[in-house]
Amino acid sequence: MVKQPFVKEPTFIDKMKTHYESYRPWVHRSARIGYLSKGIVYIIIGILALIMSIGKHPNEASSNGALYTIAQQPFGPALLIVLSLGLSAFAFWQIVKALFDPECAKHDWKRWFNRLGFLIIAGIYIAMCISSLRILFRARAKSSDETYQTLSAQMLSQPFGQLLVAIGGIVFAITGIVFMFKGFTHRFKRDLKKNEMNKKEWKWSGYIGTLGMAARGIVFIIIAFFLIRTAVLADPDETRGLDGALLELASQPFGPVLLAIVAIGFISYGIFMFASARYRRLNN
């Protein structure tokens, strides 16, 4: 008599994957809304930075500055609510990527490194949603400089705090270099559905993506410099966020020109997010 194999009981992860597969079309729709919302924020940040480059001083050129700008427009509160929902959808998509690895990284070390990065990104966009709610209820939201300084102060108060802040700076620097590498090698285009794009869309996605990735890379490297400086001096006031990084860039020789180029890069990145909302591969 041939023994029949036992039926394997589905694990919790198996059940979660089954649920994910059943809801995947809705998850993908929310992800595309998230990319669209992210693009809007980057375009507004780029516009604010461009205004700064010609010598005017609008709200800070950061995510909070973008949210404040939206809130001041006609129907601003309604727009802010819609945008907050979109950004929360993007944060949710990052959590999904961390849990289920839909992009299928080939190497285990890369898979787990990516998952950690997705969770960090989710946290950033959840914080952005909280800031938008604070602005909606007319409470003051912290600037990016204040947020980063608070975090660095908390880290410095821990054992080996200076080392932790230095590691954070190194991570920012590596991330900035990776952005620039992906931009100039056009590796980001691998995530787009080339078969659904015409020749002109494919060509221009390369231009705007390269400029956008390079601009993000420059800003990340500047933030990394200040984090490492914070670690060396053990002074959280040395830390800078996005708005501080852009102001530092503006203070350099030919600063307004450099800031204008980065601002155009941010606008380009926002437009590239619109393309991503339409053509990005969400499941490999």
Sequence and secondary structure as in RCSB ss.txt:
>XXXX:A:sequence
MVKQPFVKEPTFIDKMKTHYESYRPWVHRSARIGYLSKGIVYIIIGILALIMSIGKHPNEASSNGALYTIAQQPF
GPALLIVLSLGLSAFAFWQIVKALFDPECAKHDWKRWFNRLGFLIIAGIYIAMCISSLRILFRARAKSSDETYQT
LSAQMLSQPFGQLLVAIGGIVFAITGIVFMFKGFTHRFKRDLKKNEMNKKEWKWSGYIGTLGMAARGIVFIIIAF
FLIRTAVLADPDETRGLDGALLELASQPFGPVLLAIVAIGFISYGIFMFASARYRRLNN
>XXXX:A:secstr
           HHHHHHHHHHHHHHHHHHHHHHHHHHHHHHHHHHHHHHHHHHTT   S SSHHHHHHHHHTSTT
HHHHHHHHHHHHHHHHHHHHHHHHH TT  SSHHHHHHHHHHHHHHHHHHHHHHHHHHHHHTT     HHHHHHH
HHHHHHTSTTHHHHHHHHHHHHHHHHHHHHHHHHHTGGGGGB GGGS HHHHHHHHHHHHHHHHHHHHHHHHHHH
HHHHHHHHT GGG   HHHHHHHHHTSTTHHHHHHHHHHHHHHHHHHHHHHHHHB    
